[in-house]
Amino acid sequence: MDRLAPFRADLDRLATAGRTRRLIPRAGVDFASNDYLGLAGHPRLAAAVREALDSGVPVGAAGSRLLRGNTEWQEAFETRAAAFFGAESALGFGGGYPANVALFSTLPQTGDLLLLDALSHASTREGARLSRAEVAEFRHNDAGHAAGVITGWRAGAGRGAVWIAVESLYSMDGDRAPLDDLAQLADREGFLVIDEAHATGVWGPQGRGLGHALEGRDNVITLHTLGKALGGSGALLCLPGVLRDFLVNRARPFIFATAPSPLMAVAGAAALDMLRDEPDRRQRLHDLIALFSQEMSARLPHLPMSGSQIVPLIVGGDAETIALAERVQAAGFDLRGIRPPTVPAGTARLRVSLTLNATPDDVRRLASTLEEMWPAL
């Protein structure tokens, strides 16, 4: 009996469709990571972690938060982060994926409606799959359609709270959610959940996120990841204290998981200090965003720019996208191709991620390389 045959067959189907994923090493100038502010390897974060180790902070938490894993460093960081982002409280997780799964599988209740933007992240959808609430979606960034979906649900005897789930800055398209319109809708209907993963550190006052003006409301929950612009790993849910307590008591991904490393709490606190002390880092990144848009508009004007640090260059076909990505990589740039199911069918793309790990000259060279290679498609 060949017990592995079904797995080989599935991999063969992926290969035939041009969708096989593989792990490849880092190489070339960074246009692929989410290390937007270049903090992942910054000496200041390394020094903070080194000092913490020297002072006795352990590498591991050694248990779940409800056992011995609840460290003073994690609690101090959560208090600090809640104040920084403007929320009543914060709760840490090992990453954005488990944080979203915990949130959406726990907080929406039976009889509620969980309403997802059509381009919601896989972690949001996984949490929704485990939710007790009814789940629906609305057209991407269309607050009017969201209102219409809610109206239809209410007409069908829907009486619970509505949980509207969006990303403030979308990870594959680099565009922004209409947060003000969605907040007004949430004020009438229930809650607004804002995933700030790709906005934290980059957008909003001192990098507090695009939804910062909404933080602290009793019907707004935000997610801030530590593993992107803040240079570490892990995530925080910022939310009302009663919802934090509810998650501590009911969220299985929190209760049954080993707590994050205390060293990541130390690194996170140092990253918040850098957001406060070094606003020039955000400005330099914004300058790179403007430069790339300028260069590409001059060279390949038919390709729309997002206006953010994430720029999708739509190729279309899966195989063509990977072939182009490999040519660009061979020219010395770490730029990755993104294919379905991560993005909708027919929209395979190069995802350009602008970070402070690249220089203005690197940005110009990338634009020139793309201009040279794009017609070969």
WOPELIN-V208266 format. One record per residue. N is the residue number from 1. RES is the residue in one small letter. PHI is phi as a letter, one per 30 degrees, with the letter a starting at -180 (* if undefined). D_FIRST is the distance of its C-alpha to the first C-alpha in Angstrom with 2 decimals. Layout:
N_RES_PHI_D_FIRST + N_RES_PHI_D_FIRST
This chain:
1_m_*_0.00 + 2_d_c_3.79 + 3_r_d_5.86 + 4_l_c_8.81 + 5_a_e_8.90 + 6_p_d_11.48 + 7_f_d_13.56 + 8_r_d_13.79 + 9_a_d_14.80 + 10_d_d_17.37 + 11_l_d_18.75 + 12_d_d_19.09 + 13_r_d_21.07 + 14_l_d_23.25 + 15_a_d_23.92 + 16_t_d_24.92 + 17_a_d_27.27 + 18_g_i_28.72 + 19_r_b_27.82 + 20_t_d_25.61 + 21_r_c_27.14 + 22_r_b_27.49 + 23_l_d_29.62 + 24_i_b_32.65 + 25_p_d_35.49 + 26_r_d_38.97 + 27_a_a_41.25 + 28_g_i_44.50 + 29_v_d_46.97 + 30_d_d_45.55 + 31_f_b_45.36 + 32_a_b_42.00 + 33_s_d_42.40 + 34_n_c_43.94 + 35_d_d_46.29 + 36_y_e_49.18 + 37_l_c_52.04 + 38_g_i_50.68 + 39_l_c_50.65 + 40_a_e_47.22 + 41_g_c_48.72 + 42_h_d_52.32 + 43_p_e_54.38 + 44_r_d_55.82 + 45_l_d_52.49 + 46_a_d_51.53 + 47_a_d_54.89 + 48_a_d_54.50 + 49_v_d_51.14 + 50_r_d_52.57 + 51_e_d_55.61 + 52_a_d_53.51 + 53_l_d_51.46 + 54_d_d_54.71 + 55_s_d_56.15 + 56_g_j_53.29 + 57_v_d_51.05 + 58_p_d_47.52 + 59_v_d_44.56 + 60_g_c_42.37 + 61_a_d_43.32 + 62_a_i_41.48 + 63_g_l_40.63 + 64_s_d_40.75 + 65_r_d_44.15 + 66_l_d_44.69 + 67_l_c_44.25 + 68_r_c_45.75 + 69_g_d_44.52 + 70_n_d_47.60 + 71_t_c_49.68 + 72_e_d_53.25 + 73_w_d_52.27 + 74_q_d_49.83 + 75_e_d_52.43 + 76_a_d_55.17 + 77_f_d_53.14 + 78_e_d_52.31 + 79_t_d_56.01 + 80_r_d_56.98 + 81_a_d_54.49 + 82_a_e_55.53 + 83_a_d_59.11 + 84_f_d_58.29 + 85_f_d_56.39 + 86_g_j_58.83 + 87_a_c_56.69 + 88_e_d_57.55 + 89_s_a_54.48 + 90_a_b_51.23 + 91_l_b_47.89 + 92_g_c_45.58 + 93_f_b_41.80 + 94_g_d_39.41 + 95_g_a_39.10 + 96_g_d_39.94 + 97_y_d_36.49 + 98_p_d_36.53 + 99_a_d_40.22 + 100_n_d_39.69 + 101_v_d_36.80 + 102_a_d_39.10 + 103_l_d_42.04 + 104_f_d_40.61 + 105_s_d_38.43 + 106_t_c_41.46 + 107_l_d_44.83 + 108_p_d_44.69 + 109_q_c_45.10 + 110_t_e_44.39 + 111_g_j_46.80 + 112_d_d_47.00 + 113_l_c_45.96 + 114_l_c_43.96 + 115_l_c_44.99 + 116_l_c_43.11 + 117_d_d_44.30 + 118_a_d_42.03 + 119_l_c_41.19 + 120_s_d_40.43 + 121_h_d_38.16 + 122_a_e_34.50 + 123_s_d_35.55 + 124_t_d_38.12 + 125_r_d_35.68 + 126_e_d_33.22 + 127_g_d_36.14 + 128_a_d_37.19 + 129_r_d_33.78 + 130_l_c_34.32 + 131_s_d_37.99 + 132_r_d_39.72 + 133_a_d_42.06 + 134_e_d_41.87 + 135_v_c_40.74 + 136_a_b_42.31 + 137_e_b_43.05 + 138_f_b_46.06 + 139_r_e_46.65 + 140_h_e_46.60 + 141_n_h_49.88 + 142_d_c_51.55 + 143_a_d_53.42 + 144_g_d_55.04 + 145_h_d_51.74 + 146_a_e_50.69 + 147_a_d_53.92 + 148_g_d_53.24 + 149_v_d_49.78 + 150_i_d_51.43 + 151_t_e_54.22 + 152_g_d_51.80 + 153_w_d_49.93 + 154_r_d_53.26 + 155_a_d_54.33 + 156_g_c_51.25 + 157_a_i_52.41 + 158_g_d_50.78 + 159_r_b_52.90 + 160_g_d_51.11 + 161_a_d_51.25 + 162_v_c_49.80 + 163_w_c_47.86 + 164_i_c_48.11 + 165_a_c_45.61 + 166_v_b_46.38 + 167_e_c_46.25 + 168_s_d_49.71 + 169_l_b_48.51 + 170_y_d_45.27 + 171_s_d_42.79 + 172_m_c_41.79 + 173_d_c_45.06 + 174_g_i_47.67 + 175_d_c_49.81 + 176_r_c_51.47 + 177_a_d_51.29 + 178_p_d_54.57 + 179_l_d_54.90 + 180_d_d_58.46 + 181_d_d_57.73 + 182_l_d_54.58 + 183_a_d_56.52 + 184_q_d_59.16 + 185_l_d_56.54 + 186_a_d_55.01 + 187_d_d_58.50 + 188_r_d_58.78 + 189_e_c_55.30 + 190_g_l_53.60 + 191_f_b_51.93 + 192_l_b_51.13 + 193_v_c_48.26 + 194_i_c_48.69 + 195_d_d_46.01 + 196_e_c_48.25 + 197_a_e_45.50 + 198_h_c_46.75 + 199_a_c_50.41 + 200_t_e_50.89 + 201_g_i_53.02 + 202_v_c_53.74 + 203_w_b_55.49 + 204_g_i_58.07 + 205_p_e_60.90 + 206_q_h_59.88 + 207_g_i_56.29 + 208_r_d_56.05 + 209_g_j_54.12 + 210_l_d_54.98 + 211_g_c_55.14 + 212_h_e_57.46 + 213_a_d_60.33 + 214_l_c_58.20 + 215_e_e_57.07 + 216_g_j_58.50 + 217_r_d_58.57 + 218_d_d_57.25 + 219_n_b_54.91 + 220_v_b_53.49 + 221_i_b_50.47 + 222_t_b_49.58 + 223_l_c_46.71 + 224_h_b_47.66 + 225_t_d_45.03 + 226_l_c_45.88 + 227_g_c_43.30 + 228_k_c_44.95 + 229_a_d_48.72 + 230_l_d_49.29 + 231_g_i_47.24 + 232_g_c_45.21 + 233_s_a_42.29 + 234_g_j_42.15 + 235_a_a_43.86 + 236_l_b_46.66 + 237_l_c_47.24 + 238_c_c_51.00 + 239_l_a_52.13 + 240_p_e_54.61 + 241_g_e_54.70 + 242_v_d_53.78 + 243_l_d_50.56 + 244_r_d_49.77 + 245_d_d_50.30 + 246_f_d_48.11 + 247_l_d_45.21 + 248_v_e_45.73 + 249_n_c_45.49 + 250_r_b_42.83 + 251_a_d_40.61 + 252_r_d_37.27 + 253_p_d_36.48 + 254_f_d_39.83 + 255_i_d_39.85 + 256_f_c_36.46 + 257_a_c_36.40 + 258_t_d_37.93 + 259_a_d_41.24 + 260_p_e_41.88 + 261_s_e_43.27 + 262_p_e_47.06 + 263_l_d_47.42 + 264_m_d_46.29 + 265_a_d_49.09 + 266_v_d_51.49 + 267_a_d_50.27 + 268_g_d_50.49 + 269_a_d_54.06 + 270_a_d_54.98 + 271_a_d_53.55 + 272_l_d_55.70 + 273_d_d_58.67 + 274_m_d_57.95 + 275_l_d_57.84 + 276_r_d_61.26 + 277_d_d_62.75 + 278_e_b_61.45 + 279_p_d_61.75 + 280_d_d_62.10 + 281_r_d_58.35 + 282_r_d_57.75 + 283_q_d_60.61 + 284_r_d_59.22 + 285_l_d_55.88 + 286_h_d_57.74 + 287_d_d_59.67 + 288_l_d_56.47 + 289_i_e_55.28 + 290_a_d_58.60 + 291_l_d_58.54 + 292_f_d_55.09 + 293_s_d_56.15 + 294_q_d_59.36 + 295_e_d_57.72 + 296_m_d_55.03 + 297_s_d_57.58 + 298_a_d_59.67 + 299_r_c_56.88 + 300_l_b_54.36 + 301_p_d_56.39 + 302_h_d_53.99 + 303_l_c_51.41 + 304_p_d_52.39 + 305_m_c_52.76 + 306_s_d_51.73 + 307_g_i_54.62 + 308_s_b_52.37 + 309_q_d_50.47 + 310_i_c_47.33 + 311_v_b_47.75 + 312_p_d_45.08 + 313_l_c_45.52 + 314_i_d_43.75 + 315_v_c_42.19 + 316_g_j_40.16 + 317_g_d_37.16 + 318_d_d_34.14 + 319_a_d_33.87 + 320_e_d_37.65 + 321_t_d_37.85 + 322_i_d_35.48 + 323_a_d_37.24 + 324_l_d_40.58 + 325_a_e_39.43 + 326_e_d_38.31 + 327_r_d_41.70 + 328_v_d_43.57 + 329_q_d_41.59 + 330_a_d_42.46 + 331_a_d_46.08 + 332_g_j_45.90 + 333_f_c_45.12 + 334_d_d_42.21 + 335_l_b_41.72 + 336_r_c_38.37 + 337_g_c_37.10 + 338_i_c_36.01 + 339_r_b_33.83 + 340_p_e_32.57 + 341_p_d_31.46 + 342_t_d_33.81 + 343_v_b_36.61 + 344_p_d_37.09 + 345_a_e_35.71 + 346_g_i_38.15 + 347_t_b_39.70 + 348_a_e_37.73 + 349_r_a_40.26 + 350_l_d_41.47 + 351_r_c_42.28 + 352_v_d_45.38 + 353_s_c_45.95 + 354_l_d_49.46 + 355_t_b_50.00 + 356_l_d_52.70 + 357_n_d_50.42 + 358_a_c_51.75 + 359_t_c_55.41 + 360_p_e_57.51 + 361_d_d_57.31 + 362_d_d_53.49 + 363_v_d_53.66 + 364_r_d_56.01 + 365_r_d_53.87 + 366_l_d_50.76 + 367_a_e_52.73 + 368_s_d_54.04 + 369_t_d_50.59 + 370_l_d_49.24 + 371_e_d_52.27 + 372_e_d_51.62 + 373_m_c_47.93 + 374_w_e_47.83 + 375_p_d_49.42 + 376_a_d_46.73 + 377_l_d_44.43
